[in-house]
């Protein structure tokens, strides 16, 4: 009996040895907020909280598995995963299934996959591997190659069109390039070039994308169409006041005024029920998550792990900033979920995969030679 107890204790210690508990506690707290909010958003109809809890179980298992992988293993899968992602994106372009006007899914017979999700992790892995490989020889040509490696999947995803995922993939790649030492004068030049190309980019946009931007400037021009999402979301946020209407008491939510209330617009549900104070608590949780990730990046022993951890940490910021911005009416509406809060298994698995990578970098840091 004593031997059995000792064996169980040893197994338990080994099981949690590669988990970073501060990071896990923060992510679990945000997930808890998400489960409560999903439950409220779908309380009157198809309650999806149990389904999201099952998604969380799968995501936790993947996080645990990845956390046990040493960073060297992550480096070995960087190039194959990137190549696989690009090949699948090309297959989507050629053979993909069009749903609601967008060709984002690849049929496999028994199911469909969305290859753009792979690139959210494959992109920073690939660029971090690339800069690690040429760490001692970095010059402007390497930054140019890195930009091309980023633009290929970005262009394929934007062509689907899936602007939300393209933004996340583009941001993930840019953060790696930025942390690798991209000069400020180059970034300033790119900003000027981007502003100069705005008229050309405007003409390249789809009609619905241009309409989203125009609606952002004045949602009342189409209050029952393109502007409906923003108007109803801002009403919900404003009506929450300082302390909110209380859990399960959001009128905009339960009278079905908020569209996509359990996915992209779940922040409006949360704001209506918990108010400004609840929003501040949620913002603090996100800031703690990002800060912990950047601390892990700062303590990482190699360029690969520093770049990867830094990019993943700021991806959490991008998710939250873009979602809250679009729901609040300060950014155009794009398909970006609120991290760990919005309903959806694919996004949750991707996010916890990122958490697992951060844990791997942190817990294996003493085993990696500088």
N, C-alpha and C positions, 0 to 999 in steps of 0.2 A: 504493500500500500504506500509506503514511504517512497519507494522507487518510482511508482506511478505518479505520485504528486510531484516529485522532483523532475520527472520527465515532462509533465504538463507545464510546470513553471519554466523549464528550459525552452520548450516549444513556444510558449507565450512570449518570452523575452525575445526569441529569435523572430517571431512574427511581427513584433512592433519595433524591432531594433532600427529599422530604416525609415520610420515615420517621424516627421518633424511635428511635434505636438502643438506648438504655437500656430504653425501654418494650418494644421488640420483643424484646430479649434476655431479659427477665424472662418475658414471655408465652411465648416459645419454650421456655424452660427448663421451665416448668410443663407445656406441651404435651408435651415430651419425657417427663416423668414420667408423663403420662397415657397416651402411646402404649405405654410399657413396662408399665404396670399393666393396660391393656386387653389387651395381648398375654398377660399372665399369667392374667388372669381368664377368657380364652376359649381358653387354650392347649390344653386337653384336648378341646375341641369345635370349634365354628365360630369360628375365629380371625378377629377383627374388626379387628385392628390395621391391616391394609392398607387396609381400608375407611375407617377413621378417618383414616389418612394422606391418603387421597383427599379426605375431607371437609376436612382441614386445608388442602389445596391450594386448594380453592374458597374457604375462609374467608380465606386469605392474599390471594387475588386481590381479593376484595371489600374487605378492609382497605386494600390498596394503592390501589384506585380511590377509596375514600372519603377517604383521607388527602390526596389531591390536590385534593379539593373545598374551596373556601374556605368559611369559616363562613357567609358571606352566602347561599351556595347551600343550606346546611343550614337556615337560617332560612326560605327560600322554600318548602321542602318540609314544614315543620313542621305547618302547618294542614291541607294536603291529606292528609298521611299519617295524622294523627290522625282526621280525618273518615272516611277510607277504613277505618281500623281499627275505628272504632265501627260503621260500616255493616256491615262483615263480621261483627262480633260479633253484631249484631242478626240477620243472616242465619243465623248458626250457631244462635241461639235458635229461629228459625222453621223452618229447613230442614236443620239440621245432622245428621250421622250419629252415632248413639250407639255407642260402643265401650267395652266393659267397664263399662257403666253410666253413662258420662259422655258428654255431647254436646259435643265439643270440635272436631270436624272439619267442614269445609265441602266437599262434593263438587263438583268442577268438570268431571266427565265423564271426563277423561283422568288426573286425579290428585285428591288431597285436600290441603287446606291447613289450618293451624292459626292462625287470625287473631290469637289471643291473643299469639303470639310477636311480631307487629308492634308491639303496644303496649308492649313492653319498651323499645323505642327511641322510638316515637312519643310516649309519655307525657312523658318528660323534655324532648324537643324542643318539644312543644306548650307546656308550662308555662314553659320558659325563654324561648320566643318571647313568651308573654303578659306575663311580668314585664318583659322588655326593652321591650315596646311601651308599658307604663304606668310605666316606671321613675321618671319625675319626679312622678308623681301617686299613688303607692302609698298605699292606706289599707286599712282592714279589709274594705271591700267587695271589693277585688281578691283578697284572701286567700280570701274566701268563694266567689267565682267560681272560683278555682283549685281549691278543695276540691270543688266540683261537677264541674268538668272531670275530676278524678281519680276521683270516686265512680262516675260513669257506667260507664266501662270496668271498674273494679274490681268493681262489682256484677254486670255481665254475665258476667265471667269466673268469679266465685265461684258464680254460678248454674249453671254448666255441669255439674257442679262441678269446678273446678280450683284448689284452694286454694293450691298451690305457686306457680303462675303469678300468681294474684291477689296473693299476698304480694309477689312481685318487682315487679309493676307498681305496686302501692300504695306500696312502699318507694321506687321510682324517683321517683314523683310527690311523695311526702312530703319527700324530700331536697331537691328543687328549692324547694319551699315553705319549708323550713327555712332553706336558704342565702339565700333572698330576704328573710329578716328576720322570720320568724314569731316573735312575742314568746313568751318562756318561760312567762309566765302563761297564755297561750292553750294551749300544749302541756300544761301542768299540768292545766288545766281539761278538756282532751280526755281525758287519762289518767284523771281522776276519773270523767268521764262514761262512758268505756269500761268501767271497773271496775264502775260502777253498772249498766250494761246487760248485764253478763255473763250473768245468768240468762235474759234475753231472747234473747241470742245463742246460748246453749246450746240453747234450744228451737227455734231456727231451723236448727240444724245437722242434717245428714244423720246417719242412724244410724251409718254407718261412720266419720264424723268424730268423733262422740262416743266411739265405741269406741276410736279411736286415742288420744284423750286419757286415757281410763280405763286403757288398756293401758300408756301411758307411766308412769303412777303405779305400776303393778304388772304388769309383763309376764307374771309367772307365773300370772296368772289365766286366761290362754289361751295356754299355751306352744306349742301346735301350730297355733294360728290367728293372731289379730291380734298376739299377742306374739312370734311366731316370728322375725320380722325383727329386732327389737331384741335378743332373747336371743342369736341366732347372731352378730349383728354385734359385740355387746359381748364375747362369747367370743373372737372373732377378734382384736379390738383388744387385749384383755388378754393373750392367748396370745403376742402378738408381743414382749412384754417390752421391754427397753431397746434391743436391737439387731436384733430381728426374726428370723424363721426363715430368711431368705434368699430371693433372687429365685427364683420358680417352686417354692418349697418350702412354701407356705402350705397346711396341711392342711385348714383350714376352707374354703378356696377350692377346692382341687382335689378334695375329697371332696363337693363340691356342697352344702355346708351353708348357704352365704351366698346368699340370694335376690337377684335383680337385681344380681349382682356386678359387671357391667361398666357399669352405669348409675348408679342412685341410691345403691347401697351399695358403690361402688368404693373409698371411703375405708377400709372394713373390710379389703379386699384389700390395699391399700397398707400399712395399719398392721400387719397380720399379718406381712408380708414384710420390712418395714423398721423396725418398732418405733418406740419413742419418739423416737430420734434422727432417723429419717426424717421423722416427723411434724413435728418442730421445724424441719427444713430446709424442708419444704413450707410451714409457717406463715410462715417468714421470707420465702420467695419471694412469698407472697400479700401480706405487709406491704410489701415493696418495690414490688410492683405498685400497691398502693393509694397508697403514699407518692408514687410518681412521678406518678400521676394527680392527686393533690392539689397537687403542685408545679406541674403544668401549669395547674390551675385557679387557683392563686394568681397565676400570671404572665399569665393571660388578660386581654385589654384591655377587654372589654365585659361587661356584666352577663349577656348571653345566653351567652357562652362560659364565663364563670365558673360560672354555675349548671349548665350542661350538663356541663362537665368534672367538677365536684364530685359531681353526681348519679351519673354513670357510674362514677366511682372508688368510691363507696360501694356501688354495686350489686354490684361484685365482692366487697366485704366481705359483703354480704347473702347472695349465692350460697354463699360458703364457710362462713359462720357457720351458716346454716340447715342445709346439708347435713351438716356435721360434727356439729352439734348433734343432728340426728335419728338419725344413725348411732351416735352415742355414747350415745343414750338420754336426753338432757336436753331434747329438743324432740319434739313429735309427728311422726310420719312423714308427710311431704308430698313431692310430686313435684318436688324441686329438685335438679338435678345439681351435682356438684362442678366448679367452673369450670375449663375447659381440660383436665380429667382424665377426666370421665365420657364414655362413648361416646355419640355422637349428633351428626348433622350440623347440625340446626336450631339447637341450643343453641350449637354451636361457631361457626357463622356469626354469630349474634347477638352473641356475646362479642367476636369479632374485628371486627365492625362497630363496637362500642363502642371498641375499641382504635384503629380507623381514625379515628373522630371525635376522640379525644384527640390523635392525631397531627396532624389537620387544624387543630385549635385551636392547637397548639403551633407548628407550622411556618409558619402564616399570621399569627401574632400581630403581626409587624412591619408587616403590610400592612393591618391594621385600624385605622381612625382611632378614637381614644379619644373 
